[in-house]
Each structure stands twice: as C-alpha cells, then as structure tokens.
Amino acid sequence: LKVDDVALHESKADSAAALLEVADIYIGFQFWDIVSGNYDIQSLVVEDGFFDLVIHEDGVSNLERAIASNSTDEESSPLKVHLKKIELKNIDIHHRQEANQKEVETMIYWAKGGFSTSERNTAAHVDSEFELNIIEEGDSTYFKHKHFEFHTDFNFDHDSGLLAFKPSGIKMEHADFEVEGTIDTKQELNMDLKIKGTKPSFDLFFAFAPSE
C-alpha cells in the first residue's frame, strides 16, 4: 500500500500548523492479519518530509493535541502493533520546548529498524545516519551540523516516560563511542548515560570541535 502526500495537523482548524508532512509512505502487511485484528506490519517506508514536535508551555505536545482532536472513541484500548521493519529516508525531525526555547533538529539521512509496542512498553532496534543541531535560547551549541551513525536497542516505558538504552554504538564525525543508560522524558529529558570512547585518538577532539 502506497500513500502520497501525508499531512497531520495539530487541530482541525484551517490555520493549524502541520506537525507532519511526508511525500511517500509504503506499508507492507498481510491482508488476513489486519482483518483478524492482528496488526503485524511487515514493513513501513517513509520518505522525504518532516516531523515537527512542539512541547507547549502547559506541557502538552502538539502531537497529543492532534491525537485528541482526531479521536472519536475515548473508551477504545491502545492498539498492540508489531512493526517488523521500518525505513526512513530524508526525514527532518524538529523538537522544540516553548518553556525554555530549546530546539533539537535531527536530519535523518537513512534509518532502519523495527519495534513492537504494548500497553506499557515500546521496544525497538535502530540503525541510522543523521545530522544533529541543538539550539538553546536562540544560540547554537557545539552540536552544530554534527554527523552521527547510531546503532542501538532501546525500551520506552509509557507510564514512567523512561527511555532505556542497551549498550549502543555511536560514531560522531570520526570518533567512535559506546553509550548506555536512560533518559527521563517526563523530567525535562534528564539523562543518566555512560559514554566512553572505544579507542584513544585525536578524532575525539575533532568530533567536539565547533562546526562552521
């Protein structure tokens, strides 16, 4: 199944800003799985677009408002979805917090992985290559036009908001790292991460040097 020109807005108002726009989405599934209520997606490919996530000053995201705006059945239980394969190509993900004016922009050149979700958890494996920019109070940080490769397995607890990473491999510019730990998404993204370089090299200093 191919869907062209997909867009999602924060609300149904004509002036509502788009939080998602992509050129193409390809979905592969077994017809009888869907008919029987077994939401096993064989593959999902998303190409060329952006996802703009905004956390408003009241702590509610534009995604939450969009879901609430389009929801017609408050009593329905969460879907249990198993996604065997996912690919992203040229997707710009922008995250902004209105309260502290912190912005994170991730330009994903390519990403491959899969995940499964239940009422309490989402587990995933991801391989990706992307460019990262972080802006705080209008000024760019040393994470400006930094190129990464990322290979990880993680688990997200829906109730606690805790994002836990298993030992993962990261390449930033020309330096290699290993990282594991947690990010508390409900506590201003508080991080408890262990990061270490996998080999002694001056590449580590060049990786953290400011980019033009």
Solvent accessible surface area in square Angstrom, and as a share of the most:
residue,aa,sasa,rsa
1,L,131,0.65
2,K,106,0.45
3,V,59,0.34
4,D,78,0.41
5,D,120,0.62
6,V,36,0.21
7,A,55,0.42
8,L,55,0.27
9,H,76,0.34
10,E,31,0.14
11,S,42,0.27
12,K,148,0.63
13,A,60,0.47
14,D,156,0.81
15,S,108,0.70
16,A,20,0.15
17,A,75,0.58
18,A,22,0.17
19,L,1,0.00
20,L,45,0.22
21,E,72,0.32
22,V,7,0.04
23,A,35,0.27
24,D,29,0.15
25,I,26,0.13
26,Y,81,0.31
27,I,45,0.23
28,G,24,0.23
29,F,75,0.31
30,Q,104,0.46
31,F,122,0.51
32,W,185,0.65
33,D,34,0.18
34,I,56,0.29
35,V,89,0.51
36,S,87,0.56
37,G,42,0.40
38,N,64,0.33
39,Y,77,0.29
40,D,26,0.13
41,I,28,0.14
42,Q,54,0.24
43,S,33,0.21
44,L,39,0.19
45,V,29,0.16
46,V,19,0.11
47,E,34,0.15
48,D,68,0.35
49,G,23,0.22
50,F,69,0.29
51,F,48,0.20
52,D,36,0.19
53,L,37,0.18
54,V,10,0.06
55,I,47,0.24
56,H,31,0.14
57,E,133,0.59
58,D,95,0.49
59,G,51,0.49
60,V,57,0.33
61,S,8,0.05
62,N,7,0.04
63,L,59,0.29
64,E,97,0.43
65,R,91,0.33
66,A,1,0.00
67,I,106,0.54
68,A,72,0.56
69,S,37,0.24
70,N,78,0.40
71,S,59,0.38
72,T,135,0.78
73,D,79,0.41
74,E,165,0.74
75,E,158,0.71
76,S,71,0.46
77,S,84,0.54
78,P,87,0.55
79,L,109,0.54
80,K,114,0.48
81,V,34,0.20
82,H,84,0.38
83,L,8,0.04
84,K,125,0.53
85,K,99,0.42
86,I,37,0.19
87,E,25,0.11
88,L,37,0.18
89,K,81,0.34
90,N,71,0.36
91,I,8,0.04
92,D,38,0.19
93,I,53,0.27
94,H,46,0.20
95,H,35,0.16
96,R,69,0.25
97,Q,24,0.11
98,E,43,0.19
99,A,83,0.64
100,N,65,0.33
101,Q,87,0.39
102,K,55,0.23
103,E,41,0.18
104,V,33,0.19
105,E,61,0.27
106,T,25,0.15
107,M,54,0.24
108,I,17,0.09
109,Y,75,0.29
110,W,85,0.30
111,A,8,0.06
112,K,101,0.43
113,G,13,0.13
114,G,17,0.16
115,F,62,0.26
116,S,41,0.27
117,T,24,0.14
118,S,45,0.29
119,E,99,0.44
120,R,144,0.53
121,N,52,0.26
122,T,27,0.16
123,A,45,0.35
124,A,15,0.12
125,H,76,0.34
126,V,39,0.23
127,D,37,0.19
128,S,6,0.04
129,E,56,0.25
130,F,28,0.12
131,E,27,0.12
132,L,26,0.13
133,N,19,0.10
134,I,28,0.14
135,I,59,0.30
136,E,81,0.36
137,E,141,0.63
138,G,65,0.63
139,D,102,0.53
140,S,61,0.39
141,T,41,0.24
142,Y,118,0.45
143,F,44,0.18
144,K,68,0.29
145,H,77,0.34
146,K,3,0.01
147,H,78,0.35
148,F,21,0.09
149,E,59,0.27
150,F,38,0.16
151,H,75,0.34
152,T,4,0.02
153,D,55,0.29
154,F,47,0.19
155,N,55,0.28
156,F,56,0.24
157,D,26,0.14
158,H,62,0.27
159,D,94,0.49
160,S,58,0.38
161,G,0,0.00
162,L,68,0.34
163,L,34,0.17
164,A,35,0.27
165,F,33,0.14
166,K,129,0.55
167,P,99,0.62
168,S,5,0.03
169,G,30,0.29
170,I,31,0.16
171,K,85,0.36
172,M,4,0.02
173,E,52,0.23
174,H,134,0.60
175,A,6,0.04
176,D,40,0.21
177,F,16,0.07
178,E,77,0.34
179,V,9,0.05
180,E,72,0.32
181,G,19,0.19
182,T,37,0.21
183,I,24,0.12
184,D,34,0.18
185,T,53,0.31
186,K,123,0.52
187,Q,102,0.45
188,E,146,0.66
189,L,53,0.26
190,N,90,0.46
191,M,123,0.55
192,D,100,0.52
193,L,53,0.27
194,K,149,0.63
195,I,106,0.54
196,K,128,0.54
197,G,42,0.41
198,T,67,0.39
199,K,116,0.49
200,P,141,0.89
201,S,45,0.29
202,F,157,0.65
203,D,46,0.24
204,L,70,0.35
205,F,140,0.59
206,F,140,0.58
207,A,0,0.00
208,F,86,0.36
209,A,40,0.31
210,P,117,0.74
211,S,32,0.21
212,E,185,0.83
